[in-house]
Amino acid sequence: MQKGEDIFKKIIAHAKEYGFIFQSSEIYDGLSAVYDYGQNGSALKNNIKDYWWKSMVQYHENIVGIDSAIFMHPTVWKASGHVDAFNDPLIDNKDSKKRYRADVLIEDHMAKLEDKINKEVEKAAKRFGETFDEKMFRETNPRVLANQEKIDNIRTRFVKALDNNDLKDVKALIEEQGIACPVSGSKNWTDVRQFNLMFSTQMGSLSEDANLIYLRPETAQGIFVNYLNVQKTGRMKIPFGIAQIGKAFRNEIVARQFIFRMREFEQMEMQYFVRPGDEKQWYEYWKEERIKWHKSLGIPDELFRFHDHDKLAHYANAAADIEFEFSFGFKELEGIHSRTDFDLGAHQKFSGKKLQYFDPETNESYVPYVVETSIGLDRMFLAILSHAYKEETLEDGSQRVVLNIPPMLAPVKAAILPLMKKDGLPEKARELMDKLKYDFMCRYEEKDAIGRRYRRQDAIGTPYCITIDHQTLEDNTVTIRERDTMQQERLHMDEVKQVVLERISYRRG
Ligand code: ATP
């Protein structure tokens, strides 16, 4: 995968040029951190959703899906802790007037120290060649050890300060570490303040406090408040899961990096209800299942890694992120959280309704524990796009931009292309189009030379181009061109559907 700031800019430009992503309300100069998906983008997004939904709901007999409302009773967010604790610590630079998340400034600083260590290791690896023992070097080299100690000290102090809500110490840490504003280079900081990320609005015509409602910042709570409805009506037995895909809203302090951090985004979440005491085992299970899911897309393994949380959220007893290496570095793509009985327990308390499960195997009633998998659909989209984008120089010296999107997720599966706009070729192509369009997304194109049409399909990631030429009129055979290898084979028109269906199938092996 190509990396760096330049390539990221190119991906953003490509996404716009080919109808994947537009800035929201662009004709009014846009709305910060809000984006619209265009004709190809919405198709890719729907395909990602479909693959996730099937992997969860269709392939697991004990997981069902729901679709809950975005608006919820305001007490839900009191019970969940979001009214009191869904905050980010923010800090402003007085010279540049730029606003930052204090935790992100500190994490970026630690990442720089980590980089220094890695450079030291790389240098030594070159110097020592084959005899290099990386583990030993990391454990004994004084410069590596000094930087590692710095990182460990910063992390311990930072976690403690956040745990104690000691914002003065967070600021002191930023000052002591000499962290400067990336824009102005100045160290002239305001105090650190907490900022609640929930958007609120009013329901009904009276603007009284009682009518204040929130736009959900996560889809999970819609699952928790419906847990008993689903368990009873679906006769679900523990362990079981409830999945949901839907919009979430967060008034992010620093919204940057395109669709990586948006103010309106979509989540795909699954809450797995388990017997208390079994949660760690299921947590490990879902960590493995989810990383397998990512790797099933054919994206190289080394672009994914786990990151265990240093600071656990108020509801969790274990948490890890699956990180993806975007062109701007490894960043969170999905979270796997062991949420204990925090949410169901809190809803039981605030609503006064019992949310227990009677376990016929143990003859006991209890509030189930929950293991959650939570992935940002837009981030998944960006991961796929970042990996897919390739600039290639072909054998004849010409250039092409191709999106190597996994074929099963590609917006268009097959382009149907008559070689020329005459001699009955368009009619023959339409005949094939009519046969295929009910089974997968096809696009018919007859304008421009065939080479240019191939390039356009490469640029939107269409895995198969099917060309109808004069030989088709004689023997009903067509060529099928594969996007990545650009190899062409000839086959009978009647075989095309089966061949494409097999190659875009979710089923592997
Ligand atoms: P981050 O640390 O990046 O803010 P988070 O830890 O707050 O993320 P979670 O609350 O665990 O995120 O949300 C689950 C998933 O939802 C994340 O892994 C991410 O993919 C997605 N997500 C969260 N916030 C956003 C956002 N502002 N824009 C797009 N996706 C998001």
Residues whose N, C-alpha, C, O or C-beta is under 5 A from the ligand:
A	BS01	ATP	R250 E252 I259 F260 R261 M262 F265 E332 L333 E334 G335 S374 I375 G376 D378 R379
